[in-house]
Amino acid sequence: MKEMFDGISYSCSKLITKTYSTSFAAGIFFLDKRLHRPLYSVYAFVRLADEIVDSFEGYDKKVLLERFRNDTAHAIASKISLNPVLNLFQKSVHTYKIDNDLIETFLNSMEMDLKQHDYSRYDFDQYILGSAEVVGLMCLRVFTENNDELYQHLKPMAMKLGAAFQKVNFLRDMQDDYKVLNRMYFPQINFNSFSEKDKAAIENEIRNDFSEALDGIKLLPPSSRLGVYIAYRYYKALLSKISRLSANRIKEERVRVGNDKKFRLMIHSCLQHHLNLI
């Protein structure tokens, strides 16, 4: 029975999410249970594409990404795939009406990683759009559960949240992105001369994104608000920790938020949500 394979597809996507991102998995845990399956499917889909362009050294990444793109299109068209991740993802695409333009824009940004190492402001904005903002919109399709009016209203704020998350990731991973992958995403920034002024400007841009995103989080349905708010609080804490370190430290180490801090943030966020203080 196909239900058995669908269950395997769910388990596979859930395992990928929990293995690669404890923070995203924690956020999903606090969503209404009916939203777990589609959110795991979105994360696992995004993660597979990201792994192709970031991790598969010694293989033809361009061929693998193109094959993944074609497999995704075929899975959506035929409503089934032997790839467990794509099998679950196509179900979410159809159930929550995830626009094909969002999927193509995301894959286009992944393709940028294969051929681009330094980004102009335009390139950076396009990359953020595809790698983060449209992923936020895929999730928003799930959160709003086919309420198109609410989706359209929250769309700009969801894009800001996705952008903020990605920019924090870029700051956190600057060392590996440059030294391992030979990439510098931030425009007009030279890694070797990365300064306190450069760092402060990036942090201010992220704070502005977070400020606009919070307005949208407050308007999310109760089924998704707490989980998204916890992820927001975690990334805000990560940005706060980064802001207390020097530019040179950011170039030398990957900043993390400890498990104890994450647990306190989770408890405090749950309390705020319960008391309607978000």
Secondary structure as GFF3:
##gff-version 3
##sequence-region A 1 278
A	DSSP	alpha_helix	2	20	.	.	.	ID=ss1
A	DSSP	alpha_helix	22	29	.	.	.	ID=ss2
A	DSSP	three_ten_helix	33	35	.	.	.	ID=ss3
A	DSSP	alpha_helix	36	55	.	.	.	ID=ss4
A	DSSP	alpha_helix	61	78	.	.	.	ID=ss5
A	DSSP	alpha_helix	84	96	.	.	.	ID=ss6
A	DSSP	alpha_helix	100	115	.	.	.	ID=ss7
A	DSSP	alpha_helix	121	128	.	.	.	ID=ss8
A	DSSP	pi_helix	129	133	.	.	.	ID=ss9
A	DSSP	alpha_helix	134	144	.	.	.	ID=ss10
A	DSSP	alpha_helix	148	172	.	.	.	ID=ss11
A	DSSP	alpha_helix	174	179	.	.	.	ID=ss12
A	DSSP	three_ten_helix	191	193	.	.	.	ID=ss13
A	DSSP	alpha_helix	196	217	.	.	.	ID=ss14
A	DSSP	alpha_helix	222	243	.	.	.	ID=ss15
A	DSSP	alpha_helix	247	252	.	.	.	ID=ss16
A	DSSP	alpha_helix	259	274	.	.	.	ID=ss17
###
